């Protein structure tokens, strides 16, 4: 009898100790990070290209085909991308979201469901299964590519309705994902007993409260936090943080400090000073929206003088991730290839949009510009000439000879004398858009040319 009573007491104590703070402590979970996982991912990372030395590929677009085939499609391309000079791929949010098999992932529900649990109307995500994702990450690593995870931690979606003592009205804040990890309730969202709000709410979604220790624990602190699970178990090498205007910069900084890896934030603002402030506070890179909007004004507005304006890469090139289009915004239609010629010859870490590379623009020309970026585009930048129709800039070289880029947005051929860094040197256009091979004078001056609505890139032959 005493033994039976003791047994029931133990059961009672176990049940009592099962708060949401340590739910996973008694869940038998074969997916938790293991020494084998960590060793495998560590070994893979040792052979990766140094991120930022090449070009990032945004490996998706809005509403890629549903049906669970996207991971397989991307896997089929990673080796060719690596061969072309790509050093990292950025994937869409990989976990199960409220809209299940139809979601692009930006309405996250279960951060640990990568397409293996039957919830939200499907087992697989829109992109595929967990097994297919793991295969893609492995194939990318074999191709020496880093894999960047899109992290959505401002808001959640798909919770059940529950009473909310902080507002007096019920709201969809009861999250009980089938993974059994990171259960959430009203106290984990705004408002709560500790914080009423943060810097931004996205639509009507429950706004995750990063001031709560429980939320911090599950996002980046504990051993099987989202950050550490994604890095150590799933093999991700870096992070793209979605909608960082919605929460304070210290959140990104703490995540990065906990797990490392390349990090870039989507601070959607065209002011270069604001982007510089945010990247400094978060201590990570930022997408250079200032550059994006100045290029839009330059090429869509037919006024290349706008390329003289302030951009993040001009303030802090080591923190600037430049782009011409992404899944949210694609406003540069006229002269889009010229815009790529701009970011792939200038400072910053350039990104190529999947559809531009695979569908819409000349893959041959983009591959040529990637080669130019990786082999010639080094050192500081000197702007040599700019007006409505013409833009000429010089990269001054760093462990390479540098280059001169000539962008011509007019309807006729243009020629211009410019000062190079090379004396008595034969140079050529590495794009093939001009057949000239002039020799620079002793004073380093030379005449170069560019075709209408096109560009040339010059360097020693």
C-alpha positions as CSV (number, residue, x, y, z in Angstrom):
1,X,0.0,0.0,0.0
2,X,2.8,2.4,0.9
3,X,4.4,1.7,-2.5
4,X,1.2,2.5,-4.3
5,X,0.7,5.7,-2.3
6,X,4.3,6.7,-3.1
7,X,3.7,6.0,-6.8
8,X,0.7,8.3,-6.9
9,X,2.5,11.0,-5.0
10,X,5.3,10.9,-7.6
11,X,2.8,11.1,-10.4
12,X,1.2,14.1,-8.7
13,X,4.5,15.9,-8.3
14,X,5.4,15.2,-12.0
15,X,2.0,16.6,-13.1
16,X,2.4,19.6,-10.9
17,X,5.8,20.4,-12.3
18,X,4.6,20.3,-15.8
19,X,4.1,24.0,-16.3
20,X,4.5,25.5,-19.8
21,X,7.9,26.7,-18.8
22,X,9.3,23.1,-18.9
23,X,6.8,21.2,-21.0
24,X,9.4,19.7,-23.2
25,X,11.4,18.4,-20.2
26,X,9.1,15.3,-20.0
27,X,8.3,15.0,-23.7
28,X,10.2,12.2,-25.4
29,X,11.6,14.1,-28.4
30,X,13.9,12.5,-30.9
31,X,14.3,15.8,-32.8
32,X,16.2,17.6,-30.0
33,X,19.7,18.8,-30.8
34,X,22.3,15.9,-30.4
35,X,26.0,15.8,-30.5
36,X,25.8,14.2,-33.9
37,X,23.7,17.1,-35.3
38,X,26.1,19.7,-33.9
39,X,29.2,17.9,-35.2
40,X,27.7,17.4,-38.6
41,X,26.7,21.1,-38.9
42,X,30.0,22.3,-37.5
43,X,31.9,20.2,-40.1
44,X,29.7,21.5,-42.9
45,X,30.3,25.1,-41.9
46,X,34.0,24.7,-42.0
47,X,33.9,24.3,-45.8
48,X,31.5,27.1,-46.6
49,X,32.4,30.1,-48.6
50,X,32.9,33.1,-46.3
51,X,29.6,34.9,-46.4
52,X,29.7,38.4,-47.8
53,X,32.6,37.6,-50.2
54,X,30.2,36.6,-53.0
55,X,26.5,37.3,-53.6
56,X,23.3,36.2,-51.8
57,X,20.5,34.6,-53.7
58,X,16.9,35.2,-52.4
59,X,15.7,31.7,-53.2
60,X,12.0,32.4,-53.4
61,X,9.4,34.9,-54.4
62,X,5.9,35.7,-53.2
63,X,3.4,32.8,-53.9
64,X,5.9,30.3,-55.2
65,X,4.0,27.2,-56.4
66,X,2.1,25.4,-53.6
67,X,2.1,21.6,-53.4
68,X,5.3,21.0,-51.4
69,X,7.8,21.0,-54.2
70,X,9.7,24.2,-53.6
71,X,12.5,22.7,-51.4
72,X,13.2,20.2,-54.1
73,X,13.3,22.8,-56.8
74,X,15.8,25.0,-54.9
75,X,17.9,21.9,-54.1
76,X,18.2,21.3,-57.8
77,X,19.7,24.7,-58.3
78,X,22.2,25.2,-55.4
79,X,25.2,23.7,-57.1
80,X,24.8,25.8,-60.3
81,X,24.3,29.0,-58.1
82,X,27.4,28.2,-56.2
83,X,29.3,27.7,-59.5
84,X,28.1,31.1,-60.6
85,X,29.5,32.8,-57.5
86,X,26.6,32.8,-55.0
87,X,27.8,32.3,-51.4
88,X,24.5,32.1,-49.5
89,X,20.8,31.3,-50.1
90,X,18.0,33.0,-48.2
91,X,15.0,30.8,-47.7
92,X,11.4,31.8,-46.8
93,X,10.1,31.1,-43.3
94,X,10.4,27.4,-42.9
95,X,7.9,26.5,-40.1
96,X,4.2,25.7,-40.1
97,X,2.0,28.8,-40.3
98,X,-1.7,29.4,-39.8
99,X,-2.5,28.9,-43.5
100,X,-0.7,25.6,-43.6
101,X,0.0,24.3,-47.1
102,X,-1.0,27.7,-48.6
103,X,1.1,30.0,-46.4
104,X,4.3,31.7,-47.4
105,X,5.3,31.4,-43.7
106,X,4.9,34.9,-42.5
107,X,2.0,34.0,-40.2
108,X,3.9,31.6,-37.9
109,X,2.2,29.1,-35.6
110,X,4.6,26.3,-34.7
111,X,8.3,27.2,-35.0
112,X,9.3,23.6,-34.7
113,X,7.0,22.1,-37.3
114,X,9.0,22.0,-40.6
115,X,6.4,19.9,-42.4
116,X,6.2,16.8,-40.1
117,X,3.0,17.4,-38.0
118,X,-0.6,17.3,-39.2
119,X,-1.9,20.7,-38.1
120,X,-3.2,23.8,-39.7
121,X,-4.8,21.7,-42.4
122,X,-1.6,20.0,-43.7
123,X,1.4,18.0,-42.8
124,X,3.9,19.6,-45.2
125,X,4.4,23.3,-45.5
126,X,3.8,25.1,-48.8
127,X,7.4,24.4,-49.6
128,X,7.7,20.7,-48.6
129,X,8.5,18.3,-45.8
130,X,11.0,18.5,-43.0
131,X,13.0,15.7,-44.7
132,X,13.1,17.7,-47.9
133,X,14.2,20.8,-46.1
134,X,17.0,18.9,-44.4
135,X,18.1,17.5,-47.7
136,X,18.1,21.0,-49.2
137,X,20.3,22.4,-46.4
138,X,22.7,19.4,-46.7
139,X,22.9,19.9,-50.5
140,X,23.5,23.6,-50.1
141,X,26.3,23.0,-47.6
142,X,27.9,20.4,-49.9
143,X,27.9,23.2,-52.5
144,X,29.7,25.4,-50.0
145,X,26.6,27.7,-49.6
146,X,25.4,29.2,-46.3
147,X,21.7,28.9,-45.6
148,X,19.9,32.0,-44.3
149,X,16.6,31.4,-42.3
150,X,13.8,34.0,-42.5
151,X,12.9,34.7,-38.8
152,X,9.4,36.1,-38.1
153,X,9.2,36.9,-34.3
154,X,7.2,40.1,-34.3
155,X,3.8,38.4,-34.5
156,X,2.2,34.9,-34.4
157,X,-1.0,33.6,-35.9
158,X,-3.3,30.6,-35.6
159,X,-3.9,30.6,-31.8
160,X,-7.2,29.7,-30.3
161,X,-9.5,32.2,-28.7
162,X,-9.0,32.7,-24.9
163,X,-10.1,35.2,-22.3
164,X,-7.6,38.0,-21.9
165,X,-7.3,39.5,-18.3
166,X,-5.2,42.4,-19.6
167,X,-7.7,43.7,-22.1
168,X,-11.0,42.3,-20.8
169,X,-11.8,40.9,-24.2
170,X,-10.9,37.4,-25.6
171,X,-8.2,37.1,-28.2
172,X,-6.5,34.5,-30.3
173,X,-3.4,34.0,-28.0
174,X,-3.8,30.3,-27.0
175,X,-1.0,28.4,-28.8
176,X,-0.7,24.7,-28.3
177,X,1.4,23.4,-31.2
178,X,1.8,19.7,-31.8
179,X,5.6,20.0,-31.5
180,X,5.0,20.5,-27.8
181,X,7.5,23.4,-27.8
182,X,7.0,27.1,-27.1
183,X,3.4,26.9,-25.9
184,X,2.0,30.5,-25.7
185,X,-0.9,32.2,-23.9
186,X,-2.1,35.8,-23.4
187,X,0.8,36.7,-21.0
188,X,3.3,36.2,-23.9
189,X,1.7,38.9,-26.1
190,X,1.0,42.6,-25.7
191,X,-0.4,43.9,-23.4
192,X,0.7,41.9,-20.4
193,X,1.6,42.5,-16.7
194,X,5.1,43.7,-17.6
195,X,4.8,45.5,-20.9
196,X,1.8,47.1,-22.7
197,X,3.4,47.3,-26.1
198,X,6.6,47.5,-28.1
199,X,7.5,49.6,-31.2
200,X,5.1,48.1,-33.7
201,X,2.1,45.8,-34.3
202,X,1.7,44.0,-37.6
203,X,-1.9,44.0,-38.8
204,X,-4.2,42.3,-36.2
205,X,-1.9,39.5,-35.4
206,X,-1.0,38.8,-31.7
207,X,2.1,40.8,-30.9
208,X,4.8,38.7,-29.3
209,X,6.2,40.3,-26.2
210,X,10.0,40.0,-26.1
211,X,10.2,41.6,-22.7
212,X,8.8,38.4,-21.1
213,X,11.6,36.0,-19.9
214,X,9.6,33.0,-21.0
215,X,9.5,34.3,-24.6
216,X,13.2,35.2,-24.5
217,X,14.0,31.7,-23.2
218,X,12.2,30.0,-26.1
219,X,13.4,32.3,-28.8
220,X,17.1,32.3,-28.1
221,X,18.2,31.5,-24.5
222,X,17.4,27.8,-23.7
223,X,19.4,24.9,-25.2
224,X,16.5,24.0,-27.6
225,X,15.4,27.5,-28.3
226,X,14.2,28.4,-31.8
227,X,17.6,30.1,-32.5
228,X,19.7,27.1,-31.3
229,X,17.4,24.5,-32.8
230,X,17.5,26.1,-36.2
231,X,21.3,26.4,-36.0
232,X,22.4,23.2,-34.3
233,X,19.7,20.8,-35.5
234,X,18.4,22.1,-38.8
235,X,21.8,23.5,-39.8
236,X,21.0,27.2,-40.6
237,X,24.0,29.5,-40.8
238,X,22.4,32.9,-40.6
239,X,19.3,35.0,-40.1
240,X,17.1,37.4,-42.0
241,X,14.8,39.1,-39.4
242,X,11.4,40.1,-40.7
243,X,9.7,43.4,-39.8
244,X,12.3,44.6,-37.3
245,X,10.4,47.9,-37.0
246,X,8.0,46.0,-34.8
247,X,10.4,45.4,-31.9
248,X,13.5,46.9,-30.3
249,X,16.9,46.4,-31.8
250,X,18.2,44.7,-28.7
251,X,16.1,41.6,-29.6
252,X,18.1,41.0,-32.7
253,X,21.3,41.8,-30.9
254,X,20.6,39.2,-28.2
255,X,19.6,36.6,-30.7
256,X,22.9,37.2,-32.6
257,X,24.9,37.1,-29.4
258,X,23.3,33.8,-28.4
259,X,24.0,31.9,-31.7
260,X,26.1,34.0,-34.0
261,X,25.8,33.7,-37.7
262,X,25.3,36.3,-40.4
263,X,22.3,38.5,-39.6
264,X,20.4,41.1,-41.6
265,X,17.3,43.0,-40.6
266,X,14.4,44.2,-42.8
267,X,14.1,47.7,-41.5
268,X,11.9,49.1,-44.2
269,X,12.9,52.8,-44.3
270,X,14.5,54.8,-47.1
271,X,16.4,57.1,-44.8
272,X,20.1,56.1,-44.7
273,X,20.7,57.7,-41.3
274,X,17.9,55.6,-39.8
275,X,19.2,52.4,-41.3
276,X,22.7,53.2,-40.0
277,X,21.2,53.9,-36.5
278,X,19.3,50.6,-36.4
279,X,22.2,48.4,-37.7
280,X,24.4,50.0,-35.1
281,X,21.9,49.4,-32.3
282,X,21.2,45.8,-33.4
283,X,24.9,45.2,-34.3
284,X,23.9,43.4,-37.5
285,X,23.5,44.3,-41.2
286,X,20.4,45.9,-42.7
287,X,18.9,45.8,-46.2
288,X,19.8,49.1,-47.9
289,X,16.3,50.4,-48.6
290,X,17.9,53.9,-49.1
291,X,19.9,52.5,-52.0
292,X,16.9,50.7,-53.4
293,X,14.7,53.9,-53.4
294,X,17.5,56.0,-54.9
295,X,17.9,53.4,-57.7
296,X,14.2,53.4,-58.3
297,X,14.3,57.2,-58.6
298,X,17.4,57.0,-60.9
299,X,16.3,54.3,-63.3
300,X,12.5,54.6,-63.2
301,X,12.7,58.4,-63.0
302,X,15.5,58.7,-65.6
303,X,17.6,60.8,-63.3
304,X,21.0,59.2,-62.5
305,X,21.8,62.2,-60.3
306,X,19.9,60.4,-57.5
307,X,22.8,57.9,-57.3
308,X,24.7,60.7,-55.7
309,X,22.3,60.7,-52.7
310,X,22.8,59.2,-49.3
311,X,22.7,55.4,-48.9
312,X,23.6,52.9,-46.2
313,X,26.5,51.5,-48.2
314,X,28.1,54.9,-48.3
315,X,27.8,55.3,-44.5
316,X,28.8,51.8,-43.5
317,X,29.3,49.4,-46.4
318,X,30.1,46.4,-44.1
319,X,26.5,46.6,-42.8
320,X,24.7,47.2,-46.1
321,X,22.9,44.4,-47.9
322,X,21.9,45.8,-51.3
323,X,19.1,44.6,-53.6
324,X,17.1,45.5,-56.7
325,X,13.9,43.6,-56.0
326,X,12.5,41.2,-53.3
327,X,9.3,39.3,-52.5
328,X,7.7,42.5,-51.1
329,X,8.7,45.2,-53.5
330,X,9.7,45.2,-57.2
331,X,9.4,48.8,-58.5
332,X,12.4,49.0,-60.8
333,X,11.2,47.9,-64.2
334,X,13.1,50.2,-66.5
335,X,16.8,49.6,-66.4
336,X,16.7,46.8,-63.9
337,X,19.8,45.2,-65.3
338,X,21.5,48.6,-65.0
339,X,20.5,48.6,-61.3
340,X,22.1,45.2,-60.9
341,X,25.2,46.6,-62.6
342,X,25.2,49.3,-59.9
343,X,24.9,47.0,-56.8
344,X,27.3,44.3,-58.2
345,X,30.1,46.8,-58.8
346,X,29.6,48.9,-55.6
347,X,30.3,48.3,-52.0
348,X,27.9,46.3,-49.8
349,X,26.7,42.7,-49.9
350,X,24.5,42.4,-53.0
351,X,21.4,40.1,-53.2
352,X,19.9,38.7,-56.4
353,X,16.1,38.0,-56.6
354,X,15.2,34.5,-57.7
355,X,12.8,35.5,-60.5
356,X,15.3,38.1,-62.0
357,X,18.0,35.4,-62.2
358,X,15.9,32.4,-63.2
359,X,13.1,33.9,-65.2
360,X,13.0,37.6,-66.1
361,X,16.5,38.9,-66.9
362,X,19.5,37.5,-68.8
363,X,21.1,34.9,-66.6
364,X,24.2,35.2,-68.7
365,X,24.5,38.9,-68.0
366,X,23.8,38.4,-64.3
367,X,26.4,35.7,-64.0
368,X,28.9,38.0,-65.7
369,X,28.1,40.7,-63.2
370,X,28.5,38.3,-60.3
371,X,31.9,37.3,-61.6
372,X,32.9,41.0,-61.8
373,X,31.7,41.5,-58.3
374,X,33.6,38.6,-56.9
375,X,36.8,39.2,-58.9
376,X,37.2,42.9,-59.6
377,X,34.9,45.0,-57.3
378,X,37.3,45.7,-54.4
379,X,38.3,48.7,-52.3
380,X,36.7,52.1,-51.7
381,X,34.5,53.9,-54.2
382,X,35.1,57.2,-56.0
383,X,32.3,58.7,-58.0
384,X,33.9,60.2,-61.2
385,X,30.9,61.6,-63.0
386,X,27.1,61.8,-62.7
387,X,24.3,63.5,-64.5
388,X,20.8,62.7,-65.7
389,X,21.9,60.1,-68.2
390,X,25.5,59.0,-67.2
391,X,27.1,57.6,-64.1
392,X,30.8,56.7,-63.8
393,X,32.4,55.3,-60.6
394,X,35.8,53.7,-59.7
395,X,36.4,50.9,-57.3
396,X,40.0,51.5,-56.1
397,X,40.9,47.9,-55.6
398,X,41.7,45.7,-52.6
399,X,43.7,42.6,-53.3
400,X,42.6,43.1,-56.9
401,X,43.0,45.8,-59.6
402,X,39.6,47.4,-59.0
403,X,37.3,48.6,-61.8
404,X,35.5,51.5,-63.5
405,X,31.8,51.1,-64.1
406,X,30.1,53.3,-66.7
407,X,26.2,53.3,-66.7
408,X,24.5,54.9,-69.6
409,X,20.7,55.5,-69.3
410,X,20.4,57.5,-72.5
411,X,19.3,56.3,-76.0
412,X,22.7,56.8,-77.6
413,X,26.3,55.7,-77.2
414,X,28.3,57.8,-74.8
415,X,32.0,58.4,-74.4
416,X,33.9,60.0,-71.5
417,X,37.4,60.7,-70.4
418,X,38.0,59.5,-66.8
419,X,40.9,59.1,-64.4
420,X,41.8,55.5,-63.5
421,X,44.3,54.0,-61.1
422,X,46.4,52.5,-63.9
423,X,49.2,54.1,-65.8
424,X,50.2,53.0,-69.3
425,X,47.9,49.9,-69.0
426,X,45.7,48.3,-71.5
427,X,42.2,47.9,-70.2
428,X,39.1,46.2,-71.5
429,X,35.3,46.0,-70.8
430,X,34.6,42.8,-68.9
431,X,30.9,42.8,-69.8
432,X,31.5,42.4,-73.6
433,X,29.3,45.4,-74.3
434,X,32.2,47.3,-75.8
435,X,35.1,46.0,-78.0
436,X,37.4,48.9,-77.1
437,X,40.7,48.0,-75.5
438,X,42.3,51.4,-74.9
439,X,45.6,52.1,-73.1
440,X,45.6,54.5,-70.2
441,X,47.9,57.5,-70.4
442,X,50.9,58.0,-68.1
443,X,48.6,60.3,-66.1
444,X,46.1,57.4,-65.8
445,X,43.5,59.1,-67.9
446,X,41.6,57.2,-70.6
447,X,38.5,57.5,-72.8
448,X,35.8,54.8,-72.2
449,X,32.4,54.2,-73.7
450,X,29.0,52.6,-72.9
451,X,26.1,51.6,-75.2
452,X,22.6,53.1,-74.9
453,X,20.6,51.8,-71.9
454,X,23.5,49.7,-70.9
455,X,26.8,49.6,-69.0
456,X,30.4,48.7,-69.3
457,X,33.0,47.6,-66.6
458,X,36.6,48.4,-67.2
459,X,39.8,46.9,-65.7
460,X,43.3,45.9,-66.8
461,X,43.3,43.2,-69.5
